[in-house]
Amino acid sequence: MKNLPKILIALLTITLVLSCSSQNNIPSANTSALLQSNEFTFVAEHANPNNADVINVLNSLPNGSSRMLNLDSGYTIEIRKDKIDVTLPYFGRMYTPNIDPSKNSYRFTSKDFTITKKEGKKGSSVFNIIAKDQQNIITFNMEVFKNGKTYVSVDSNDRQPISYDGYITANSTTKN
């Protein structure tokens, strides 16, 4: 009976550690199949702004000691053979902002783009995507790891760079 509290604490600790592990990993076979098809969706979970003013605001918030913003679901880059749909928020300095606030984030569909793919370190795949039909040239550098976790950095000639963390998944099927 004397060891019962110690056993309960140990079981509780193990349960907490296991429940806090990431749930978005996909098997490497599925990741390989998605990457071979060159059709997948990146789902952003975190935004990592590079602007010092944005970071200072984040640090001034209660419990805000992080440079990372947790994002709601719905922020994606959907890559298909004939088009790319981008819906990502932007936090940082824009050199040529638009009066319409809906156009200040990355929300567009590109049909004129190039994708180059190469092998990265430790078996990752690195994609360089350039959207040519946008007003400002936008380049996405996407590194996809074996477990599906993905890092995306976005460079544009009209704003400071920003990066996103997330994972890839299969494209949703649309009915016409």
N, C-alpha and C positions, 0 to 999 in steps of 0.2 A: 504494500500500500504506500510505502514511502516513495517509491519510484514512479507512481502514477502521474504526479504533476510533471515530472521530467519527460516522461513518455508522451504526454499530451502536448507539451511545448514542442518537442521534437517533431511530432506528427503535424502539428499546425505549421511549423516552419517549413517542412517539406512540401506541404500542400500549397503554401503561399508562393514558394519558389517555383513550383511547377506551373501554377496558374498564371504567373507573371511572364512566362516565356512567350515568345512571339507565336502567334497563331496563323500568320500569313505566309509561312513557308510552303512552297509547293514542291513535289518531288522533282529531282533533277531531270528525269526522263520527260516529264511534262514541260519543264522549262526548255529543254533541248528541242522538243517538237514545236513549241511556240516560236522559238528563235529561228528554226529552219524554215518555217512557213512565212516569216517576215510579216505576219499579221497578228498583232496582239495589242493589248491596252495596258498602259502604265497608269496605275492608281496612286495618286500622291497622298501620303499620310502626313508629311511634315514639310514646311517651307523653311528655308535657311536664308534669310535676307543678309546681304553684305553691307548695307548702308549703315553707317555709324549712328545716324539719328534714329533709325528704326530700332536698332539694338538698344540704344539708350532708353527709348520709350518702353521696350519690353522689360528691361531691367528695373524700371521705375514702378512697374505694376506689382501688386502684392503677389508674392510667390513667383515673381518673374525674374529668375536668375538664369535664364536660358536664352540662347540665340536661336532657338528653334520654335516655330509656331506649329501647333497641332492643327491639322485641317479636318474639316468635315468631309464626309464621302461625297463623291461627285466631281472631284477635280481630276481630270484624266488627260492623257494623250492617247488617242486611238489611231493606230497605224494600220492602214489597209493598202492593198496594191495600187489603188487609184487615187487615194486621198488620205489626208491626215486631219483629224479633228482635234483641236487643242482647246481645253478649258482649264486654265490655271490662274490662280490669283497672283497679283504682283504687289510686293512690298518693297519700296525703295524710291530712288530718285529717277524721275523721268525728265529728259531734256526737252522733249516736245510733247507735253501732255495734251490730251484731247478735251474739248468742252464736255463731251458726252462721257460720263464716268464709266459706262459699260465698255468703252473701248480702251480704257487704260489698263486693263488686265490682258492676259493672253487668252483671247477667245476668237478663234478663227478656224476656217477650213481651207486647207491648201491642196490644190490639185497639181501644182507645178513645184516639185520638190526633188531633192536628191538624197539618197541614203547610202552611206558607205559603212561597211561592217568590217571589223577586224577583231582579232583575238586580243584580250587583255591579259592582265596578270592573274595567275591562279585559276585559269579556266573561265574567266569572265568573257563576255562579249561586249564590245564597245561599238555603238552606233553613232554616227555623225549625221544629223539630219538638218538640211538647209531648206527653209521655205522661201522660194524665189518669188512667189506671186503676192507677197505682202508689201505694204508701203515701206516698211523698214525691214532690212534683212535680219532674219531671226535664225540662230543656229542652236540646235539642241544637241548636247553631248550626253549620251545615255549609256551607262555601264550596268549591265545585267549580270548578276552573279548566279551561280549554279542553283541556289535555293529559291530563285525568283526575286530576291531583294534587288532593288534598282536605285541607282543614284543618277539624277538628271541635273545638268547645269545648263542654264539658258543665257545666251549672249545675244544682245541686240544693239544696233548702233544708235538707238535713241534712249537707252536707259541703262542703269547699272545692272551687273549680272546678279542672278539669283539662282539658288539650287533647291532641289526637292528630293526627298527620300520617299520610297514607297515600294511597290511590288508590281509584277506584271501578271496578267491574267488573260484568258482567251477573250476575244471580241464577242460582244453580245450579238446575237442574230436578230436582224430586223425583218419584219414582215411587211411586204408592200401591198 
